[in-house]
């Protein structure tokens, strides 16, 4: 492992960007060679005196720039073709004029929870007796009222459970941490889609579990590949995003969900189902995969995508009789979700505001998907009509990293397949988060720039091969 440690003096801005910029400069100055293995997130965080999360964001930014790549089980390495990617310093302001950068790399919802909604909720809470109790310590799994609201919200997502099986978490990422932290041990194998949410990869590094990517088709994870992996690898769990799969936008078919659940039952593989996008199905009746094997299902969602990200409230449904081990993980990671924000979320679940917000987000997502199909009509887009994101299958000779780098140089942030891939050979595609820009005008501008790039041939200065 390398002893590389960046000198952050002279690099302004957030620490994660400073680390990414320092790495870019060290590569350009040949202080770090192609193929170099970088320090682990934890090791570099300790040396720099920053959080592990800061290093995670820095590595993700460097990966977006095409500087580094990760190999499951081996670590993070400087790309072999990185020299051509750093012939010119990466200067954000020099390449993008002030105010013109439009980031389609983050899956943010469009703003919907306005001042009036929040003000009304806070005023209503302020007039309740015993409000100061919301600032006290409480049980790790959440207050009874908040757990009941969570059960009501999960029922809206077609996963009805009793409140005593619901844990209130600090968002979806924390729910995933609680689920995998409770059911796995270091060294365990966890199966996932071959293209998966990058946060799972970071969490796997933290928990020291091994990920194995499974082949997919238009209906979801390939059932035969799943069963072969169960036989050969004896996995502890199977993580999946069956609705609006991140990043491809696929919705697993009902028959495929049943088949995967049957295989999980046959081999005793626990299911960790991430359904943060399930509300975008609207009135479509597609039961979660976990409903077909509830004794193995660990199903979670959050209000970040449907109501407001800043609430940091998630709901995790676990099998009956398993509460204690999950409570201990919550205790160890954050003690409890913040009762005040959980109270706001509970109010919005109970009075219907949550569903109103979710529906407004769904309608906006549909409009933006239509815009993307109109502007990018010359390429193949893969996504549901109501998805927050779309998957672009790139035409040759474009590559995911090369296209993402060219897009960034023209003021648009996107995510290449390499960020999501658990296998060495990533497909030739990129993800666009259509709901990240605050208004449709910005999205239209970003999509128009991408359409222009697609009509050009790759610039050889950026190392497209």
Secondary structure, 3 states (H helix, E strand, C coil): CCCCCCCCCCCCCCHHHHHHHHHHHHHHCCCCCCCCECCCHHHHHHHHCCCHHHHHHHHHHHHHCCCEEEECCCEEEECCCHHHHCCCCCCHHHHCCCCCCEECCCCCCCCCCCHHHHHHHHHHHHCCCCHHHHHCCCCCCCCHHHHHHHHHHHHHCCCCCCHHHEEEECCHHHHHHHHHHHHCCCCCEEEEECECCHHHHHHHHHHCCEEEEECEECCEECHHHHHHHHHHHCCCEEEECCCCCCCCCCCCCHHHHHHHHHHHHHHCCEEEEECCCHHHHCCCCCCCHHHHCCCCEEEEEECCCCCCHHHCCEEEECCCCCHHHHHHHHHHHCCCCCHHHHHHHHHHHHHCHHHHHHHHHHHHHHHHHHHHHHHCCCCEEECCCCCCEEEEECCCCCCHHHHHHHHHHCCEECEEHHHCECCCCCCCEEEEECCCCCCHHHHHHHHHHHHHHHHCCCCHHHCCC
